Amino acid sequence: MRQWHGNGISFGGDYNPEQWPEQTWSEDVELMRRAGVNLVSVGIFSWALLEPTPGRYEFGWLDRVLDLLHSGGIQVDLATATASPPPWLARAHPETLPRRDDGTILWPGGRQAYCPSSPIFRERSLELVRAVAGRYAEHPAVVMWHVSNELGCHNANCYCDVSAEAFRGWLRERYGDLAQLNDAWGTAFWSQRYGDWAEINPPRTVTAFANPTQQLDFLRFSSDELRAQLRAEREVLKTLVRQPITTNFMIGMGVKHMDYQSWADDVDLVSNDHYLTAADPQAHLGLSLAADHARGVAGGDPWLLMEHSTSAVQWQPRNVAKLPGQLRRNSLAHVARGADGVLFFQWRASRVGAEKFHSALVPHAGPDTKVFREVCQLGADLKALAEVRGSRVDADVAILFDWEAWWGVELDSHPSADVTYDDRLNALYRALWRAGVTADIIHPSADLSGYRLVLVPTLYLVRDADVAALHRFVEGGGTAAVTYFSGIVDENDHIRLGGYPGAFRELLGVRTEEFFPLRESEQVRLDDGSTADVWTEWLHPDGAEVLASYTDGPLPGVPALTRHRVGDGAAWYVGTRLDDAATDRLVARLVDEAGVRPAAPAPPGVEVVRRRDGERTWLFVLNHTEAEARLPVRGTDLLTGERCSGELTLPAGAVAVVREDRT
């Protein structure tokens, strides 16, 4: 891995000077210096300008931009510019355009109008990478290379004939022969047996439910095709440049089609984009989850926030602006959870185009604005936090997350459409957040030895090796909790026979003989006073202790919550969808049993996270409430320079970053 070097926390955003008259550029650099910007991403959507006709490159404007930024002391994350092909490519090669499952062609006019499997797109894009990297490999402004942009955001799945042929090749490599494929796909069902590879297509629009394993494999294939583009560009760059290479993931934004855990080894540092869901009044909890997940994909190492917004976006139904102080809290929450850089989309708000109402560091109204003043304040804050760079986040709790399980659980023809992958993930995470407990979001194959508590939400699809690892964790003294509809199938989406929850029956000491999903809006009560909805199941203890049972609904008297002693640890099973209050109580019990403690005692709504580098620690405290908060802290607030000699008083909406006394 090539190291991401730098002094302090990186700060900046996407810079698109090609959208503006050249006389604006000098003003941009002056404003960047005023704001404390030290890193900008350049050239992300510049293919049509860099290569206006096939094979003819025009680099003059980019030369001037990079020279100007360098003279202003601003570093550059230079893009390969392959994110969106120019119109001439589609005109010359319409076969490069992607198609939906019903055959609809997706035409140029938006962005990412290309089939990820297209050899023509691959060839032309790599020629551009060679040209750009060959010219700017040694430019002193360039400190990082940015492959494409949000790969798969708009073209994750292509069903065209080119993709169909590539899918067949991917399947040959995965299965070796048709007998293996027919077995994995269960093609004896509905007379789907294949006798020739040419008979296989992507799961295009069909008369009934498509084969579930075919759907699952196509999702794997599609992620791998996008990853192949990343790897192809990376390999070209590695022969020409010395700087680290990254691309921006979209972890924590509901984007499900890319298995980012499998991509992590293909970048020198993990970068992530994150935007708040404006309709959610608790959106800052989702932000924290996304940041913790980005850190998990990075293996606990610091990562880079490549994009977020200074205020409103333009692509949600109602684009709510950020209130005063929210920009600062949002940005420093990412830093608290492991980001060593805070970048935005974009530097200057566009005058034209689909994102003209997307906020920026410099708004339409110019620098004499709330947003730009807060941008300058953030720049000063991040400069004051320079010493935090390179430290890691303390976490005693892990939540297991697998993109393949997400794909599997949300396939069609399942017991209940109300069972979704992120539902219990969010519920358990938010309960931990409210308890002041930091969690790593990690893959089931990750090392569990450093944790006290492991939560397993809706891990429908799971591999034997990962089940065995969780069993060893519990036997060794750990506490685990597994929620309903977990362990149901293997990696081929085959039911694990013998009773649910399949792979986890032995660990949990329970056996379910039948699911009893609930009707829409139907609720049940438990004998511990909890309420639940969506899901119940006919569960039998098989060594587990019953902690709560149903008092009504379809299964009165049947257990809903159990605990099984295994070795020196314990495994809990949550067989229903508990309400928020019950989930909070459950998590409090799990945290207490596991011996997990919050970073510091704090009032409700106050976020506290600790970063650590050897013996040095920094406590990030973010007050998301409208009231003053007090909590016990000893150290120096890096943002104000003030000493905290036992108690920190934090105004409503404020942030503190305390270098803790070593005692």
KOLZAMI-665965 format. One line per 3 residues: number of its first residue (from 0); their letters; for each residue x negated, y negated, z of C-alpha. Coordinates in Angstrom, 3 decimals, m for minus. Layout:
N
NUM = a = X/Y/Z; ...
***
This chain:
663
0 = mrq = 0.000/0.000/0.000; m1.189/m3.487/m0.850; m0.965/m5.792/2.140
3 = whg = 1.324/m8.794/2.280; m1.012/m11.500/3.547; m0.015/m14.921/4.741
6 = ngi = m0.184/m17.376/7.589; 2.934/m17.394/9.699; 6.508/m16.807/8.630
9 = sfg = 7.198/m17.295/4.918; 9.899/m19.818/4.030; 11.492/m20.801/0.724
12 = gdy = 13.740/m19.333/m1.919; 14.435/m18.705/m5.592; 13.142/m21.581/m7.695
15 = npe = 14.622/m21.945/m11.184; 12.902/m25.001/m12.693; 14.001/m24.003/m16.195
18 = qwp = 17.512/m25.185/m15.238; 16.267/m28.742/m14.764; 14.500/m31.505/m16.733
21 = eqt = 10.744/m31.371/m16.235; 10.698/m34.756/m14.499; 12.628/m33.098/m11.646
24 = wse = 9.818/m30.660/m10.907; 7.510/m33.092/m9.111; 10.387/m34.182/m6.893
27 = dve = 11.071/m30.511/m6.150; 7.527/m29.920/m4.947; 7.589/m33.062/m2.796
30 = lmr = 10.865/m31.988/m1.179; 9.509/m28.467/m0.658; 6.534/m29.887/1.206
33 = rag = 8.850/m32.075/3.262; 10.942/m29.057/4.219; 7.961/m26.856/5.019
36 = vnl = 8.587/m24.443/2.136; 5.557/m22.231/1.494; 6.848/m19.452/m0.796
39 = vsv = 9.188/m19.509/m3.805; 10.317/m16.819/m6.239; 9.929/m17.896/m9.858
42 = gif = 11.026/m16.488/m13.200; 13.682/m14.047/m12.067; 16.122/m14.768/m14.927
45 = swa = 13.650/m16.191/m17.438; 13.356/m13.434/m20.053; 15.231/m15.366/m22.766
48 = lle = 12.942/m18.382/m22.262; 9.713/m16.422/m21.977; 10.489/m14.286/m25.042
51 = ptp = 12.950/m16.301/m27.169; 12.593/m13.879/m30.084; 11.203/m10.327/m30.088
54 = gry = 7.458/m10.356/m29.488; 7.080/m14.161/m29.395; 6.198/m15.463/m25.955
57 = efg = 6.358/m19.040/m24.704; 4.488/m19.502/m21.443; 3.730/m23.227/m21.508
60 = wld = 6.556/m24.278/m19.218; 5.726/m21.532/m16.703; 2.041/m22.489/m16.772
63 = rvl = 2.980/m26.023/m15.774; 5.363/m24.880/m13.041; 2.830/m22.549/m11.408
66 = dll = 0.055/m25.149/m11.601; 2.338/m27.751/m10.025; 3.376/m25.435/m7.196
69 = hsg = m0.232/m24.480/m6.525; m1.302/m28.121/m6.375; 1.448/m28.643/m3.775
72 = giq = 0.204/m25.757/m1.634; 3.223/m23.563/m2.372; 2.759/m19.851/m3.023
75 = vdl = 4.692/m17.883/m5.620; 6.468/m14.555/m5.700; 6.381/m14.136/m9.483
78 = ata = 9.135/m12.090/m11.093; 8.688/m9.712/m13.994; 11.744/m11.498/m15.508
81 = tas = 13.356/m8.203/m16.555; 16.513/m8.666/m14.485; 18.729/m9.550/m17.417
84 = ppp = 17.877/m8.972/m21.091; 18.286/m11.794/m23.644; 21.184/m11.732/m26.121
87 = wla = 18.877/m10.830/m29.010; 18.255/m7.390/m27.516; 21.947/m6.464/m27.502
90 = rah = 22.385/m7.843/m31.013; 19.498/m5.793/m32.368; 20.253/m2.717/m30.242
93 = pet = 23.904/m2.538/m29.143; 23.221/0.989/m27.923; 21.407/m0.554/m24.941
96 = lpr = 24.691/m1.898/m23.532; 26.235/m0.066/m20.552; 29.644/1.615/m20.597
99 = rdd = 32.191/2.282/m17.891; 33.649/5.726/m17.259; 36.576/4.931/m19.577
102 = gti = 34.232/3.957/m22.429; 34.565/0.166/m22.060; 31.406/m1.597/m23.247
105 = lwp = 29.985/m4.242/m20.910; 28.830/m7.063/m23.148; 26.255/m9.846/m22.662
108 = ggr = 27.522/m13.039/m21.077; 27.048/m12.091/m17.441; 23.838/m10.449/m16.285
111 = qay = 22.220/m6.983/m16.209; 23.913/m5.998/m19.471; 21.768/m2.925/m20.055
114 = cps = 21.940/0.819/m19.644; 19.343/1.901/m17.032; 18.603/5.027/m19.090
117 = spi = 17.990/3.172/m22.358; 14.498/3.914/m23.747; 14.731/0.757/m25.853
120 = fre = 15.414/m1.403/m22.807; 12.588/0.330/m20.946; 10.145/m0.267/m23.807
123 = rsl = 11.046/m3.932/m24.290; 11.100/m4.690/m20.556; 7.687/m3.140/m19.989
126 = elv = 6.223/m5.134/m22.855; 7.430/m8.262/m21.072; 5.909/m7.084/m17.782
129 = rav = 2.554/m6.560/m19.507; 2.680/m9.999/m21.057; 3.624/m11.819/m17.851
132 = agr = 1.263/m9.882/m15.600; m1.594/m10.134/m18.078; m1.281/m13.891/m18.150
135 = yae = m0.749/m14.618/m14.437; m2.534/m11.788/m12.604; m5.231/m14.161/m11.375
138 = hpa = m3.235/m17.356/m11.060; m4.060/m18.766/m7.600; m0.414/m19.557/m6.805
141 = vvm = 0.751/m15.959/m7.225; 0.670/m13.953/m3.978; 3.366/m11.368/m4.732
144 = whv = 5.130/m9.693/m7.679; 8.899/m9.352/m7.838; 10.194/m6.444/m9.948
147 = sne = 13.481/m7.259/m11.712; 16.202/m8.493/m9.304; 18.871/m6.645/m7.330
150 = lgc = 18.490/m3.552/m9.490; 21.884/m1.937/m10.053; 23.945/m4.801/m8.679
153 = hna = 26.185/m4.850/m11.774; 25.125/m1.807/m13.821; 24.509/0.944/m11.277
156 = ncy = 26.452/3.604/m13.192; 26.423/3.859/m16.983; 28.477/6.524/m18.777
159 = cdv = 27.273/6.028/m22.360; 25.853/8.781/m24.586; 22.291/7.715/m23.792
162 = sae = 23.042/8.118/m20.097; 24.757/11.450/m20.762; 21.619/12.845/m22.398
165 = afr = 19.445/11.510/m19.591; 21.821/13.036/m17.036; 21.437/16.451/m18.703
168 = gwl = 17.667/16.127/m18.484; 17.882/15.161/m14.811; 20.097/18.200/m14.146
171 = rer = 17.696/20.560/m15.958; 14.893/19.353/m13.720; 17.023/19.661/m10.571
174 = ygd = 18.514/23.094/m11.222; 16.252/24.782/m13.756; 19.016/26.778/m15.427
177 = laq = 22.762/26.685/m15.929; 23.401/29.546/m13.508; 22.033/27.435/m10.665
180 = lnd = 24.041/24.412/m11.781; 27.267/26.403/m12.097; 26.768/27.742/m8.588
183 = awg = 26.006/24.306/m7.114; 28.948/22.676/m8.865; 31.370/25.509/m8.083
186 = taf = 32.466/25.664/m11.716; 34.455/28.850/m11.167; 37.102/26.453/m9.912
189 = wsq = 39.429/25.044/m12.634; 37.598/26.916/m15.406; 34.701/24.467/m15.500
192 = ryg = 31.873/26.955/m16.130; 29.195/25.559/m18.484; 27.530/27.763/m21.096
195 = dwa = 25.384/25.077/m22.745; 23.722/21.937/m21.403; 25.300/19.950/m24.223
198 = ein = 28.746/20.633/m22.723; 27.901/18.533/m19.641; 28.802/14.855/m19.484
201 = ppr = 28.814/12.194/m16.800; 32.034/12.189/m14.727; 33.941/10.065/m17.206
204 = tvt = 37.661/9.341/m16.883; 39.444/12.701/m16.605; 42.968/14.044/m16.298
207 = afa = 42.737/14.943/m12.605; 40.109/14.843/m9.857; 36.605/15.142/m11.279
210 = npt = 34.298/17.873/m9.967; 33.000/16.456/m6.636; 29.467/17.855/m6.936
213 = qql = 29.255/16.546/m10.498; 30.214/13.124/m9.119; 27.662/13.411/m6.320
216 = dfl = 24.875/14.436/m8.698; 25.738/11.605/m11.060; 25.383/9.128/m8.198
219 = rfs = 21.994/10.653/m7.373; 20.981/10.492/m11.016; 22.098/6.878/m11.360
222 = sde = 20.079/5.807/m8.317; 17.068/7.689/m9.668; 17.362/6.017/m13.093
225 = lra = 17.260/2.568/m11.499; 14.386/3.711/m9.325; 12.610/4.892/m12.481
228 = qlr = 12.817/1.334/m13.856; 11.329/0.034/m10.613; 8.543/2.609/m10.760
231 = aer = 7.823/1.982/m14.434; 7.415/m1.758/m13.864; 5.366/m1.097/m10.753
234 = evl = 2.975/1.191/m12.642; 2.373/m1.477/m15.288; 1.770/m4.081/m12.595
237 = ktl = m0.629/m1.846/m10.664; m2.951/m1.664/m13.675; m3.060/m5.455/m14.044
240 = vrq = m2.554/m7.187/m10.689; m3.933/m6.992/m7.158; m1.076/m8.633/m5.227
243 = pit = 1.629/m6.653/m3.377; 4.722/m5.594/m5.315; 8.319/m5.717/m4.115
246 = tnf = 11.908/m5.860/m5.321; 14.975/m7.108/m3.489; 17.276/m4.467/m2.013
249 = mig = 20.879/m5.213/m0.998; 21.109/m3.366/2.317; 24.117/m4.126/4.487
252 = mgv = 26.296/m5.773/1.842; 28.555/m2.846/1.001; 26.385/m1.952/m2.019
255 = khm = 26.424/1.844/m1.976; 25.008/3.075/m5.297; 21.262/2.800/m4.652
258 = dyq = 19.557/5.163/m2.219; 17.135/2.555/m0.901; 15.540/4.976/1.546
261 = swa = 14.214/6.959/m1.422; 12.938/3.718/m3.018; 10.993/2.505/0.016
264 = ddv = 7.700/4.153/m0.965; 7.803/2.415/m4.353; 7.275/m1.075/m2.916
267 = dlv = 4.432/m2.522/m0.872; 6.900/m4.299/1.382; 10.648/m3.984/1.785
270 = snd = 12.619/m7.063/0.725; 16.324/m7.485/1.282; 19.150/m9.823/0.261
273 = hyl = 22.005/m10.477/2.656; 25.088/m12.689/2.531; 27.731/m13.114/5.221
276 = taa = 31.292/m11.981/4.667; 33.010/m15.323/5.185; 36.362/m13.771/6.122
279 = dpq = 34.825/m11.966/9.117; 34.670/m14.157/12.258; 32.097/m11.701/13.646
282 = ahl = 29.964/m11.732/10.515; 26.809/m12.331/12.531; 27.130/m8.773/13.850
285 = gls = 27.088/m7.479/10.280; 24.031/m9.629/9.655; 22.258/m7.993/12.591
288 = laa = 23.173/m4.524/11.343; 21.813/m5.321/7.878; 18.573/m6.648/9.353
291 = dha = 18.133/m3.602/11.571; 18.813/m1.360/8.590; 16.291/m3.188/6.415
294 = rgv = 13.745/m2.680/9.182; 14.681/1.002/9.340; 14.117/1.427/5.605
297 = agg = 10.758/m0.320/6.103; 9.794/2.299/8.676; 9.824/m0.281/11.459
300 = dpw = 7.344/m2.572/9.700; 8.066/m6.266/9.138; 10.091/m6.984/6.011
303 = llm = 11.061/m9.969/3.878; 14.478/m11.608/3.677; 14.394/m12.422/m0.030
306 = ehs = 17.825/m14.066/m0.324; 20.554/m15.453/1.881; 22.591/m18.653/1.753
309 = tsa = 22.220/m22.046/3.381; 26.013/m22.377/3.430; 28.832/m21.065/1.212
312 = vqw = 28.509/m18.629/m1.684; 30.697/m18.723/m4.789; 31.698/m15.072/m5.311
315 = qpr = 34.063/m14.415/m2.382; 37.814/m15.172/m2.543; 37.403/m18.020/m0.013
318 = nva = 33.869/m19.365/0.246; 33.616/m20.738/3.743; 30.828/m23.230/4.485
321 = klp = 28.477/m22.673/7.409; 29.031/m24.879/10.436; 26.213/m27.022/11.867
324 = gql = 23.584/m24.790/13.470; 24.745/m21.619/11.729; 22.037/m21.739/9.065
327 = rrn = 19.417/m21.774/11.832; 21.024/m18.969/13.862; 21.514/m16.749/10.829
330 = sla = 17.934/m17.211/9.666; 16.343/m16.656/13.076; 18.526/m13.591/13.687
333 = hva = 16.803/m11.970/10.695; 13.414/m12.953/12.109; 14.404/m11.583/15.518
336 = rga = 15.091/m8.229/13.878; 11.820/m7.938/12.006; 11.797/m10.329/9.029
339 = dgv = 8.434/m12.047/8.493; 9.892/m14.297/5.824; 13.122/m16.235/5.284
342 = lff = 14.056/m17.092/1.706; 17.292/m18.328/0.159; 19.130/m18.373/m3.113
345 = qwr = 18.300/m20.922/m4.347; 16.109/m24.033/m4.085; 18.328/m26.536/m5.907
348 = asr = 22.070/m26.019/m6.420; 22.848/m25.425/m10.109; 24.812/m27.924/m12.180
351 = vga = 26.110/m25.280/m14.575; 26.777/m21.565/m14.745; 28.573/m18.965/m12.672
354 = ekf = 26.735/m19.865/m9.463; 27.089/m23.639/m9.581; 29.161/m23.645/m6.377
357 = hsa = 26.658/m21.441/m4.540; 24.894/m23.399/m1.781; 21.162/m24.103/m1.951
360 = lvp = 18.362/m25.680/0.043; 18.927/m28.909/m1.920; 22.711/m29.370/m2.382
363 = hag = 24.466/m31.229/m5.201; 24.643/m34.222/m2.860; 20.843/m34.262/m2.543
366 = pdt = 18.480/m34.307/0.452; 20.499/m36.800/2.550; 22.807/m34.012/3.729
369 = kvf = 23.536/m31.741/6.679; 22.198/m28.754/4.760; 18.837/m30.256/3.828
372 = rev = 18.306/m31.668/7.314; 18.920/m28.196/8.730; 16.574/m26.744/6.115
375 = cql = 13.827/m29.095/7.327; 14.551/m28.128/10.941; 14.300/m24.442/10.024
378 = gad = 10.995/m25.065/8.270; 9.627/m26.597/11.484; 11.025/m23.690/13.535
381 = lka = 9.394/m21.067/11.355; 6.075/m22.897/11.477; 6.284/m22.814/15.279
384 = lae = 6.858/m19.022/15.140; 3.673/m18.251/13.181; 2.255/m16.057/15.938
387 = vrg = 5.236/m13.684/15.759; 4.270/m12.509/12.254; 3.304/m8.842/12.128
390 = srv = 4.991/m7.851/15.386; 7.594/m5.097/15.587; 11.027/m4.825/17.182
393 = dad = 11.716/m2.850/20.371; 14.520/m0.278/19.981; 15.366/2.795/22.079
396 = vai = 18.466/3.695/20.051; 18.719/5.057/16.515; 21.756/5.292/14.255
399 = lfd = 21.452/7.863/11.475; 22.368/6.648/7.989; 22.179/8.478/4.658
402 = wea = 23.296/7.044/1.313; 24.126/10.547/0.049; 26.437/11.080/3.014
405 = wwg = 28.092/7.739/2.148; 28.627/8.877/m1.426; 29.954/12.242/m0.286
408 = vel = 32.376/11.056/2.371; 34.033/8.596/0.003; 34.619/11.003/m2.876
411 = dsh = 38.240/11.600/m3.807; 40.528/14.520/m2.770; 39.603/14.344/0.930
414 = psa = 41.822/14.721/4.024; 42.334/10.976/4.554; 41.568/7.888/2.498
417 = dvt = 41.262/6.010/5.797; 37.999/7.789/6.649; 35.212/5.615/5.272
420 = ydd = 31.498/5.785/5.883; 30.858/2.323/7.262; 33.829/2.289/9.646
423 = rln = 32.278/4.236/12.557; 28.815/2.879/11.709; 30.102/m0.652/12.235
426 = aly = 32.149/0.264/15.294; 29.277/1.929/17.123; 26.773/m0.718/16.073
429 = ral = 29.003/m3.574/17.221; 29.531/m1.864/20.567; 25.753/m1.636/20.994
432 = wra = 25.402/m5.298/19.970; 27.981/m6.335/22.556; 26.050/m4.312/25.149
435 = gvt = 22.850/m6.185/24.232; 21.163/m3.049/22.886; 19.003/m3.112/19.745
438 = adi = 19.176/m0.146/17.353; 17.133/1.101/14.426; 19.188/2.285/11.437
441 = ihp = 17.210/5.229/10.083; 17.493/8.213/7.759; 18.369/11.594/9.326
444 = sad = 14.934/12.903/8.298; 13.088/10.165/10.232; 11.089/10.882/13.380
447 = lsg = 13.430/10.772/16.389; 10.812/11.258/19.091; 10.593/7.598/20.117
450 = yrl = 14.298/7.205/20.915; 16.443/7.864/23.964; 19.830/7.806/22.209
453 = vlv = 20.790/8.826/18.656; 24.227/8.053/17.190; 25.540/10.014/14.201
456 = ptl = 28.543/8.312/12.555; 30.460/10.239/9.877; 27.457/12.211/8.601
459 = ylv = 29.716/14.273/6.322; 26.854/15.617/4.186; 23.773/16.810/6.053
462 = rda = 20.783/19.045/5.373; 19.780/21.958/7.603; 16.376/20.458/8.411
465 = dva = 17.976/17.252/9.689; 20.432/19.191/11.856; 17.518/21.149/13.348
468 = alh = 15.625/17.906/14.059; 18.600/16.456/15.948; 18.928/19.703/17.910
471 = rfv = 15.250/19.491/18.939; 15.735/15.873/19.958; 18.589/16.781/22.310
474 = egg = 16.852/19.870/23.690; 13.867/17.691/24.527; 15.941/15.408/26.718
477 = gta = 17.628/13.033/24.283; 21.266/12.016/24.177; 23.181/12.225/20.878
480 = avt = 26.739/11.386/19.886; 28.370/12.666/16.687; 31.648/11.348/15.304
483 = yfs = 34.409/13.160/13.419; 34.041/14.332/9.789; 30.312/14.968/10.294
486 = giv = 28.382/18.104/9.329; 31.186/19.224/7.025; 29.214/20.040/3.847
489 = den = 25.708/20.840/2.661; 23.779/18.851/0.054; 25.857/20.396/m2.767
492 = dhi = 29.130/19.292/m1.131; 29.940/22.909/m0.221; 31.998/23.364/2.942
495 = rlg = 30.071/24.885/5.848; 32.346/27.806/6.720; 33.286/29.058/10.177
498 = gyp = 35.002/25.946/11.508; 34.255/22.276/11.759; 32.108/20.272/12.452
501 = gaf = 30.136/22.757/10.425; 26.441/22.101/10.792; 26.863/20.574/14.272
504 = rel = 29.070/23.261/15.887; 26.269/24.868/17.890; 24.742/21.576/18.998
507 = lgv = 28.095/20.127/20.076; 29.539/23.302/21.601; 32.901/22.879/19.858
510 = rte = 34.862/24.470/17.017; 37.643/22.764/15.063; 40.036/24.979/13.143
513 = eff = 42.065/22.318/11.330; 42.113/18.573/10.664; 45.222/16.583/11.612
516 = plr = 44.721/13.152/10.018; 47.276/10.577/11.096; 49.734/8.610/9.007
519 = ese = 49.182/4.969/8.204; 49.546/2.843/11.377; 50.133/5.951/13.531
522 = qvr = 48.378/5.900/16.926; 47.700/8.443/19.660; 46.799/8.085/23.337
525 = ldd = 44.162/9.909/25.351; 44.380/10.867/29.010; 41.560/8.447/29.887
528 = gst = 43.773/5.532/28.772; 42.176/5.102/25.327; 44.107/4.717/22.106
531 = adv = 43.022/6.028/18.711; 44.225/6.245/15.126; 43.389/7.655/11.649
534 = wte = 42.077/11.047/12.760; 42.724/13.974/15.112; 41.682/17.611/14.868
537 = wlh = 42.536/20.945/16.466; 39.379/21.308/18.537; 38.342/24.157/20.846
540 = pdg = 35.526/23.808/23.389; 32.832/26.437/22.908; 30.565/25.583/25.802
543 = aev = 31.255/21.837/25.821; 32.801/19.923/28.716; 36.082/18.171/27.878
546 = las = 35.977/14.461/28.743; 39.306/13.344/27.253; 42.320/14.941/25.572
549 = ytd = 45.369/13.721/23.644; 48.547/12.989/25.595; 50.768/12.553/22.532
552 = gpl = 50.700/12.718/18.748; 50.464/15.984/16.830; 48.038/17.624/19.314
555 = pgv = 48.965/16.908/22.970; 46.532/18.555/25.342; 43.877/19.158/22.685
558 = pal = 40.377/17.798/23.449; 39.290/14.602/21.702; 35.985/13.788/23.437
561 = trh = 33.440/16.360/24.638; 29.929/16.623/26.040; 27.631/19.627/25.642
564 = rvg = 24.521/20.182/27.727; 21.670/21.400/25.469; 18.242/21.977/26.986
567 = dga = 17.269/18.824/28.854; 19.671/16.602/26.903; 23.307/16.283/25.945
570 = awy = 25.325/16.087/22.715; 28.664/14.247/22.685; 31.416/14.729/20.125
573 = vgt = 33.972/12.035/19.288; 36.822/13.785/17.486; 39.032/10.755/16.829
576 = rld = 38.844/7.098/15.803; 38.722/5.284/19.137; 39.830/1.674/19.385
579 = daa = 37.227/m1.047/20.016; 37.686/m1.155/23.785; 37.329/2.627/24.066
582 = tdr = 34.297/2.548/21.766; 32.689/m0.058/24.018; 33.316/2.149/27.064
585 = lva = 31.953/5.204/25.261; 28.786/3.403/24.207; 28.320/2.058/27.740
588 = rlv = 28.420/5.637/29.053; 25.999/6.862/26.400; 23.590/4.008/27.001
591 = dea = 23.685/4.585/30.743; 23.154/8.333/30.428; 20.228/7.835/28.044
594 = gvr = 18.575/5.274/30.311; 18.674/2.535/27.680; 18.446/m1.055/28.873
597 = paa = 19.148/m4.318/27.023; 16.218/m6.604/26.226; 17.517/m8.989/28.907
600 = pap = 20.819/m9.456/30.756; 22.914/m11.914/28.776; 26.487/m13.257/28.706
603 = pgv = 28.914/m11.947/26.055; 28.219/m13.362/22.612; 24.536/m14.061/23.315
606 = evv = 22.182/m12.009/21.137; 18.860/m10.964/22.685; 16.144/m9.081/20.777
609 = rrr = 12.495/m8.442/21.657; 9.597/m8.303/19.210; 6.289/m6.839/20.379
612 = dge = 2.645/m6.780/19.312; 0.643/m4.765/21.803; 1.009/m6.482/25.169
615 = rtw = 2.433/m9.685/23.672; 6.217/m9.947/23.507; 8.666/m12.529/22.207
618 = lfv = 12.296/m12.709/23.276; 14.710/m14.088/20.678; 17.879/m15.483/22.263
621 = lnh = 20.739/m16.646/20.028; 23.866/m18.160/21.524; 26.795/m17.427/19.203
624 = tea = 29.320/m18.881/21.644; 30.738/m22.346/22.265; 29.539/m22.385/25.876
627 = ear = 26.195/m22.898/27.558; 24.443/m19.633/28.462; 21.989/m18.808/31.223
630 = lpv = 19.795/m15.723/31.479; 16.677/m14.652/33.379; 13.560/m15.319/31.302
633 = rgt = 9.956/m16.211/32.073; 7.718/m17.686/29.414; 7.401/m20.520/26.898
636 = dll = 10.006/m21.395/24.261; 8.047/m21.703/21.019; 10.766/m23.853/19.445
639 = tge = 10.711/m26.558/22.116; 7.421/m25.974/23.936; 9.296/m25.883/27.247
642 = rcs = 8.532/m23.456/30.080; 11.155/m21.026/31.361; 10.229/m20.285/34.962
645 = gel = 12.850/m17.687/35.718; 15.959/m18.943/33.949; 16.654/m19.991/30.384
648 = tlp = 19.523/m22.418/29.824; 20.695/m22.274/26.223; 23.269/m24.760/24.869
651 = aga = 26.223/m23.568/22.785; 25.109/m22.425/19.341; 21.415/m22.820/20.160
654 = vav = 18.409/m20.535/19.696; 15.283/m19.943/21.797; 12.213/m17.832/21.038
657 = vre = 10.302/m17.228/24.247; 6.739/m15.977/24.406; 7.166/m13.925/27.546
660 = drt = 4.728/m14.038/30.433; 2.760/m10.803/30.460; 3.706/m10.136/34.064
***
